[in-house]
Amino acid sequence: MLRSHKKLTKKEMKKDPLIIYTAQIIDYLRKEWIKILSVVIGLIVIVSLSLFIVRGKNRAEINAFDIAMNAINNNEPEAMDLLDKFVNKYGGSKRVENALIQLGNYYFTQKDYDSAESYYNEYIKNFSDNPIYGFNAYNGLGGVSEEKGDFSKAGKIYEEFISKYNYSVFMPIMYLNAGKAFYLAGDKDSALRNFNKIKENYGDSKEQQEAIFYIKLLSVDLTGVN
């Protein structure tokens, strides 16, 4: 059975706590609505301005990168300076990955091995999650050590790549690089270890034939057979 609710009198309404509280809120809103509206508008403006600034920064970053890349494609003399400025200004950007590799490769070809080493190391320290860029950085860094005559260090750099990117398609190349570097360093055991990795795990790779050649050469050296 439905029960009818008793209608509150004006006197009872004045005593009802909920009604009193509601009335107080309405009264407060009537008095303070301008301030409240100002705060809301202020928050909207701040959020909009923040989004505008972020978009502006992204646009500026893209423009700076495009300018540097166009300069490189057109072989303009200031290209590397533009790319270096981009790296210094937008250090946390993903586009810096590409810039660091390009700078490292450029200075390597110019035989400025200290500069090349610096850029490769910066990439490895701050990024190193892209297997293709990673290969380029470690391969270039190992090459720098070889050019400086430190073949043992080069071999260790190649092995560092192998340890970090053991799923990479560049594994046979880096095993071969490591083996040759250790061979030139006179570390025949380490050289043989790397060459055997190619023979055992990458039999269908083009590096296998060269690895087998070195394995035979090292076997002769180790046994002393002429």
C-alpha positions in Angstrom: 0.0 0.0 0.0 1.4 3.4 -0.9 1.9 5.9 1.8 1.3 9.5 1.2 4.0 12.0 2.4 3.0 14.7 4.7 3.4 18.2 3.2 5.8 20.3 5.1 4.5 23.6 6.4 6.6 26.8 6.0 7.5 26.7 9.7 8.7 23.1 9.4 10.6 23.9 6.2 12.5 26.6 8.0 13.6 24.1 10.6 14.6 21.3 8.1 18.5 21.1 8.1 18.7 20.0 4.4 16.5 22.8 3.2 18.4 25.3 5.3 21.8 24.0 3.9 20.4 24.1 0.3 19.1 27.6 0.8 22.5 28.7 2.1 24.3 27.2 -1.0 21.9 29.0 -3.3 22.4 32.2 -1.5 26.2 31.8 -1.6 26.1 31.1 -5.4 23.9 34.2 -6.0 26.5 36.4 -4.2 29.7 34.7 -5.5 28.7 33.6 -9.0 30.9 36.3 -10.6 34.0 35.1 -8.6 33.2 31.4 -9.4 32.7 32.1 -13.1 36.0 34.1 -13.1 37.9 31.1 -11.6 36.3 28.7 -14.1 37.2 30.9 -17.1 40.7 31.4 -15.7 41.2 27.6 -15.6 39.9 27.2 -19.1 42.3 30.0 -20.3 45.3 28.3 -18.5 44.6 24.9 -20.0 44.1 26.4 -23.5 47.2 28.4 -23.2 49.2 25.4 -22.1 48.0 23.4 -25.1 48.8 26.2 -27.4 52.4 26.5 -26.0 52.9 22.7 -26.3 51.7 22.8 -29.9 53.9 25.8 -30.6 56.9 24.0 -29.2 56.2 20.9 -31.3 55.8 23.0 -34.4 59.0 24.8 -33.7 60.8 21.5 -33.2 59.5 20.0 -36.4 60.5 23.2 -38.3 64.0 23.2 -36.9 64.5 19.5 -37.8 63.1 20.0 -41.3 65.4 22.9 -41.9 68.4 20.9 -40.8 67.4 17.9 -42.9 66.8 20.1 -46.0 70.3 21.6 -45.5 71.8 18.1 -45.3 69.9 16.9 -48.4 71.1 20.0 -50.3 74.7 19.6 -49.0 74.7 23.1 -47.5 77.8 23.9 -45.5 75.8 24.9 -42.3 73.9 21.6 -42.3 75.8 19.9 -39.4 75.8 23.1 -37.3 72.0 23.3 -37.7 71.7 19.6 -36.7 74.0 20.2 -33.7 71.9 23.1 -32.6 68.8 21.0 -32.9 70.3 18.3 -30.6 71.3 20.9 -28.0 67.9 22.6 -28.0 65.6 19.5 -28.2 67.6 17.0 -26.3 64.6 15.0 -25.1 63.0 14.6 -28.5 62.8 11.3 -30.4 64.0 13.2 -33.5 67.3 13.7 -31.7 68.0 9.9 -32.2 68.2 10.5 -36.0 70.2 13.7 -35.5 72.8 12.1 -33.3 73.4 9.2 -35.7 73.7 11.5 -38.6 76.2 13.7 -36.8 78.2 10.7 -35.7 78.3 9.2 -39.2 79.3 12.6 -40.7 82.2 13.2 -38.4 83.4 9.6 -38.8 83.6 10.1 -42.6 85.5 13.3 -41.9 87.9 11.4 -39.7 87.0 13.5 -36.7 86.8 10.4 -34.5 86.6 12.3 -31.2 83.4 14.1 -32.4 82.0 11.0 -33.9 82.6 9.0 -30.7 80.9 11.8 -28.6 77.7 11.7 -30.7 77.6 7.8 -30.8 78.0 7.7 -27.0 75.4 10.3 -26.5 72.9 8.2 -28.5 73.8 5.1 -26.6 73.5 6.8 -23.2 70.2 8.6 -23.9 68.3 6.3 -26.3 69.6 3.0 -27.6 66.2 1.4 -27.8 66.0 1.4 -31.6 67.8 -1.7 -33.0 68.7 -0.1 -36.3 70.0 3.2 -34.8 71.6 1.1 -32.1 73.5 -1.0 -34.7 74.6 2.2 -36.4 75.8 3.7 -33.1 77.7 0.6 -31.8 79.1 -0.2 -35.2 80.3 3.4 -35.6 81.7 3.5 -32.1 83.6 0.2 -32.6 84.9 1.6 -35.9 86.2 4.7 -34.0 88.1 2.5 -31.6 89.5 0.5 -34.5 90.6 3.7 -36.3 92.4 4.7 -33.0 94.1 1.3 -32.9 92.3 0.0 -29.8 91.0 -3.3 -31.2 90.3 -4.9 -27.9 88.0 -2.0 -27.0 86.3 -2.3 -30.4 85.7 -6.0 -29.8 84.1 -5.2 -26.4 81.9 -2.6 -28.0 80.6 -5.0 -30.6 80.0 -7.6 -27.9 78.0 -5.0 -25.9 75.7 -4.6 -28.9 75.4 -8.4 -29.1 74.4 -8.6 -25.4 71.9 -5.7 -25.7 70.3 -6.6 -29.0 70.4 -10.4 -29.1 67.3 -10.5 -31.3 68.8 -8.2 -33.9 69.2 -9.2 -37.6 72.7 -7.6 -37.4 74.0 -10.2 -34.9 76.1 -12.1 -37.5 77.7 -8.9 -38.6 78.6 -7.9 -35.1 79.9 -11.3 -34.2 82.1 -11.1 -37.2 83.2 -7.5 -36.3 84.0 -8.6 -32.8 85.9 -11.7 -33.9 88.0 -9.7 -36.3 88.7 -6.9 -33.8 89.8 -9.4 -31.1 91.9 -11.2 -33.7 93.7 -8.0 -34.5 94.1 -7.3 -30.8 95.8 -10.7 -30.4 93.0 -12.1 -28.2 92.6 -15.3 -30.2 90.3 -17.1 -27.7 87.8 -14.2 -27.8 88.1 -14.1 -31.6 87.4 -17.8 -31.9 84.4 -17.6 -29.6 82.7 -15.0 -31.8 83.5 -16.7 -35.0 82.1 -20.0 -33.7 78.9 -18.2 -32.8 78.3 -17.5 -36.4 79.2 -21.0 -37.5 76.9 -22.5 -34.8 73.9 -20.2 -35.0 74.0 -18.3 -38.3 74.9 -21.0 -40.9 72.7 -19.4 -43.5 74.3 -16.0 -43.2 76.8 -14.5 -45.7 79.2 -13.9 -42.8 79.6 -17.7 -42.2 82.2 -18.2 -45.0 84.4 -15.5 -43.6 84.0 -16.8 -40.1 85.0 -20.3 -41.1 88.1 -18.9 -42.8 89.2 -17.2 -39.6 88.3 -20.3 -37.5 90.7 -22.4 -39.7 93.3 -19.6 -39.5 93.1 -19.5 -35.7 93.1 -23.3 -35.4 96.5 -23.2 -37.2 97.8 -20.4 -35.0 96.7 -22.1 -31.8 98.1 -25.5 -32.7 101.2 -24.1 -34.3 100.8 -26.3 -37.4 102.2 -24.8 -40.6 
